[in-house]
Amino acid sequence: MKAEIETHIADVDAFYRPIIRDAHLRLSGGSQLLSSFEHSVAAYRKTGRRQASGIIERVNELAVAHKLLTDPRLASAQIAYEPQIVPGPKFDFVVSAPGKPTLYIEVKTVSPQSTNDATSWQKATYRRRMVTPPMPHRNANVQAAFERYTAQTQRKLLAHTACEPSYGALIICGNGISWTPSALIAFAHTYDGPLEFGILIRPQDAVSPSAWTYPIQRI
């Protein structure tokens, strides 16, 4: 399994590094984004199999950055990774365009929790290849994660909206096994607050997402 994860690391680096590097005119903090990925890799290699979840989270951030950079709706926008705008916690991405409110984006990964990331990685990879549907007993934990991350992002947004006209978005990332997009769509439809929601589904051994929806249309 270690060799498989190392191959994944190399594939991710080969795909995303030139994209982030070449976008320096539109993406500030790109070198920091790449460094975050490198640090997650270093932590995994130092501690063995216990830190693979950090790699998954950083790759999801890279994938979101790529989606933002290639979104035609944001063609004239500038994107910043983790800028310090107000004291306290930072948003993962801040998108600004002339004459438009600032968009603050938080990226969170909701995936099964395990004390052994290598085992979790192996099980998730196997289940994806066997086309196994999400397990229903995880729904309560997933719902709780949606609610927790929404509350955290709302509090963070409140501190930022005092500075300028703005709005917020919470991008939830998953591997397509622990929960399906329909779970987040259902949550978004019952949510009555200031945030938009987005979905990124990326099997943890894949480089690119298999699904991306932003924003989720709320009713």
HELIX and SHEET records of a PDB file:
HELIX    1   1 LYS A    2  ASP A   22  1                                  21    
HELIX    2   2 GLY A   30  THR A   47  1                                  18    
HELIX    3   3 GLY A   48  GLN A   51  5                                   4    
HELIX    4   4 ALA A   52  LEU A   69  1                                  18    
HELIX    5   5 PRO A   72  LEU A   74  5                                   3    
HELIX    6   6 ASP A  117  ARG A  129  1                                  13    
HELIX    7   7 PRO A  136  ARG A  138  5                                   3    
HELIX    8   8 ASN A  139  THR A  161  1                                  23    
HELIX    9   9 PRO A  181  THR A  190  1                                  10    
SHEET    1   A 7 LEU A  27  SER A  28  0                                        
SHEET    2   A 7 GLN A  78  TYR A  81  1                                        
SHEET    3   A 7 PHE A  93  SER A  96 -1                                        
SHEET    4   A 7 THR A 102  THR A 109 -1                                        
SHEET    5   A 7 SER A 166  GLY A 174  1                                        
SHEET    6   A 7 LEU A 195  ILE A 201  1                                        
SHEET    7   A 7 ALA A 211  THR A 213 -1                                        
END                                                                             
